[in-house]
């Protein structure tokens, strides 16, 4: 349901194969995604 809504809104999404709390199980990937978002908007 969430994927459909994001797609319908034209949003860019990234999926990480992880447990429920991706920021705890893959903190490096979360940091990478944040840095990518900052670069894309600056």
C-alpha positions as CSV (number, residue, x, y, z in Angstrom):
1,X,0.0,0.0,0.0
2,X,2.8,2.4,0.9
3,X,4.7,1.7,-2.3
4,X,1.6,2.4,-4.4
5,X,1.0,5.7,-2.6
6,X,4.6,6.9,-3.0
7,X,4.6,5.9,-6.7
8,X,1.3,7.6,-7.3
9,X,2.7,10.8,-5.7
10,X,5.7,10.6,-8.0
11,X,8.1,10.3,-5.1
12,X,11.6,8.8,-5.3
13,X,11.9,5.8,-2.9
14,X,14.8,3.6,-1.8
15,X,14.2,0.2,-0.3
16,X,16.7,-1.4,2.0
17,X,16.4,-5.1,2.8
18,X,16.3,-4.9,6.6
19,X,14.5,-5.4,9.8
20,X,11.8,-3.0,10.9
21,X,14.3,-0.4,12.2
22,X,16.6,0.1,9.3
23,X,18.4,3.0,11.1
24,X,19.6,0.5,13.7
25,X,20.5,-2.4,11.5
26,X,22.0,-0.4,8.6
27,X,23.1,2.9,10.0
28,X,25.8,3.4,7.3
29,X,23.2,3.0,4.5
30,X,20.9,5.5,6.2
31,X,23.7,8.1,6.4
32,X,24.5,7.5,2.7
33,X,20.8,8.1,1.8
34,X,20.7,11.3,3.8
35,X,23.9,12.6,2.1
36,X,22.5,11.7,-1.3
37,X,19.3,13.7,-0.5
38,X,21.3,16.7,0.7
39,X,23.4,16.7,-2.5
40,X,20.3,16.4,-4.7
41,X,18.7,19.4,-3.1
42,X,21.6,21.7,-2.7
